[in-house]
């Protein structure tokens, strides 16, 4: 759900010359993150007590939201999960950090916010 909502925000910015993000779309990101919190297991991961492909997939979307939408609040368990992913998923920094920074810069520049 989070990936789809991100795509529905970013695609119009890059492909349809949209220069404003409707507040209801940002609200949808918040709703998606709020829905994520109860599915984080006791072990701290999305699908159990160890990281899986679900964590690898979702961390890219959550990291993107954090980079582009500082007004969106991460629920406590999602924030802890994100920190866990950043520190424990092999290759997180090499794969995500620079690419998310570049994406955020491109989005903010296109929107005239940077």
C-alpha positions as CSV (number, residue, x, y, z in Angstrom):
1,X,0.0,0.0,0.0
2,X,2.8,2.4,0.9
3,X,4.7,1.8,-2.4
4,X,1.5,2.4,-4.4
5,X,0.8,5.7,-2.6
6,X,4.4,6.8,-3.1
7,X,4.1,6.0,-6.8
8,X,0.9,7.9,-7.1
9,X,2.6,11.0,-5.7
10,X,6.0,10.7,-7.5
11,X,4.8,9.6,-11.0
12,X,2.8,12.8,-11.7
13,X,5.7,14.9,-10.5
14,X,8.1,13.4,-12.9
15,X,5.8,12.5,-15.8
16,X,2.9,14.9,-15.7
17,X,4.5,18.2,-14.6
18,X,2.6,18.2,-11.3
19,X,4.1,20.8,-9.0
20,X,2.0,20.4,-5.9
21,X,1.2,17.4,-3.8
22,X,-2.4,17.3,-2.7
23,X,-2.6,17.1,1.2
24,X,-4.9,14.0,1.0
25,X,-2.1,12.1,-0.7
26,X,0.4,13.0,2.1
27,X,-2.4,11.9,4.5
28,X,-2.5,8.6,2.7
29,X,1.2,8.1,3.4
30,X,0.6,8.6,7.1
31,X,-2.3,6.2,7.0
32,X,-0.1,3.5,5.4
33,X,2.6,4.0,8.0
34,X,0.0,3.8,10.8
35,X,-1.2,0.5,9.3
36,X,2.3,-0.9,9.2
37,X,2.9,-0.6,12.9
38,X,0.6,-3.4,14.1
39,X,2.1,-5.9,11.6
40,X,5.7,-5.5,13.0
41,X,6.2,-8.7,14.9
42,X,7.6,-9.1,18.4
43,X,11.0,-10.0,16.9
44,X,11.0,-6.5,15.3
45,X,10.6,-7.5,11.7
46,X,7.6,-7.4,9.3
47,X,7.4,-11.2,8.8
48,X,8.8,-12.7,12.0
49,X,11.9,-12.7,14.2
50,X,14.4,-12.1,11.4
51,X,14.6,-9.9,8.3
52,X,12.9,-11.1,5.1
53,X,12.3,-9.7,1.6
54,X,9.3,-7.9,3.1
55,X,11.7,-5.8,5.2
56,X,14.0,-5.1,2.2
57,X,11.1,-4.0,0.1
58,X,9.3,-1.9,2.6
59,X,12.4,-0.1,4.0
60,X,13.0,1.6,0.6
61,X,9.5,3.1,0.7
62,X,9.6,4.1,4.3
63,X,13.1,5.7,3.8
64,X,11.8,7.6,0.8
65,X,8.8,9.0,2.8
66,X,11.2,10.1,5.6
67,X,13.5,11.8,3.1
68,X,10.8,13.7,1.1
69,X,8.0,14.2,3.7
70,X,9.4,15.4,7.0
71,X,5.9,16.3,8.1
72,X,4.9,12.6,8.1
73,X,5.2,11.1,11.5
74,X,6.6,7.6,11.9
75,X,4.8,5.5,14.5
76,X,7.1,4.4,17.3
77,X,7.4,0.7,16.1
78,X,7.9,1.8,12.5
79,X,10.7,4.2,13.6
80,X,12.4,1.5,15.6
81,X,12.0,-1.0,12.7
82,X,13.5,1.6,10.3
83,X,16.6,2.1,12.5
84,X,16.9,-1.7,12.8
85,X,16.8,-2.1,9.0
86,X,19.4,0.7,8.6
87,X,21.8,-0.9,11.0
88,X,21.2,-4.6,10.3
89,X,20.2,-5.2,6.7
90,X,23.3,-6.0,4.7
91,X,24.0,-3.4,2.1
92,X,21.4,-0.9,3.3
93,X,23.8,2.1,3.1
94,X,25.3,1.2,-0.3
95,X,21.9,0.5,-1.9
96,X,19.5,3.0,-0.2
97,X,21.2,6.0,1.3
98,X,22.6,7.8,-1.8
99,X,19.8,6.8,-4.1
100,X,17.1,8.0,-1.7
101,X,19.0,11.3,-1.2
102,X,19.2,11.8,-5.0
103,X,15.5,11.0,-5.4
104,X,14.5,13.4,-2.6
105,X,16.7,16.1,-4.1
106,X,15.1,15.6,-7.5
107,X,11.6,15.7,-6.1
108,X,12.2,18.7,-3.9
109,X,13.9,20.6,-6.8
110,X,11.1,19.8,-9.2
111,X,8.6,21.1,-6.6
112,X,10.7,24.2,-6.1
113,X,11.4,23.4,-2.5
114,X,15.1,23.2,-2.7
